[in-house]
Amino acid sequence: MKNIKWILMVYAILAAVSLGTIGIAIGERNTVGTVLAFILFAIVMGLGFKTKRKMRENGQL
């Protein structure tokens, strides 16, 4: 098994938590919470993809 890239693992966990938060906010019929959780999800996913691209360009993946 290869080494775990911990920063990518953190981004994946944060993305999963934000998706769960979206579901909870929808269940509670909280529009503001849903929008904020979706924005958080988009930011986390964007940072994850950006970090992965930089790691790939530097030969770390």
N, C-alpha and C positions, 0 to 999 in steps of 0.2 A: 504494500500500500504506500502511496506517495505521501509526502508531507501535506498536512492540512494548511491551507491559507486562511489564517484566522480572521483576517479583516473581511474576506469574502464570506466567511461563515457568519460573522456579525451582521453584515448587510443582509444576508438571507434570512436570518432570524428576525431582524427588524422589519423586513418586508412581510414576513408571515404574520407578525404581530399586528402590523398596520392593516393587513387584510382581515384579520380577526376583528380588529376594531371597527372596520367598515361594517362588518356583519352585525356587530353589537349595536352600532349606531343606527343601522337600518331597523333592527328589531325594536329599538327604543323610539323609533320615529323621530330621531334627532337629525335634522337636516344639516345643521352647522357642524356637528360631529362627523357626519358622513363626508362632508366636503373637506374638512380638515384632515381626516384620516386618509382620504384619497390623495390629497396634496402631499402628505407625508409619505405615502406609498410611492408616488411618482418621484419624489426627491431621492428616496432611499434607493430605488431601482436605478435611477439615473447615475447616482454616485457609484453604485456597484458596477454598472457597465463601464463607466469611465475608468474606475480603478482597474478593472480586469483588462481593458484595452491598454492602459499604461503598463501593466505588468507584462502583458504579452509582447509589447514593443520593446521592453527592457530585457526580455528573455527570462523572466522569472516564472513563467508558466510552462 
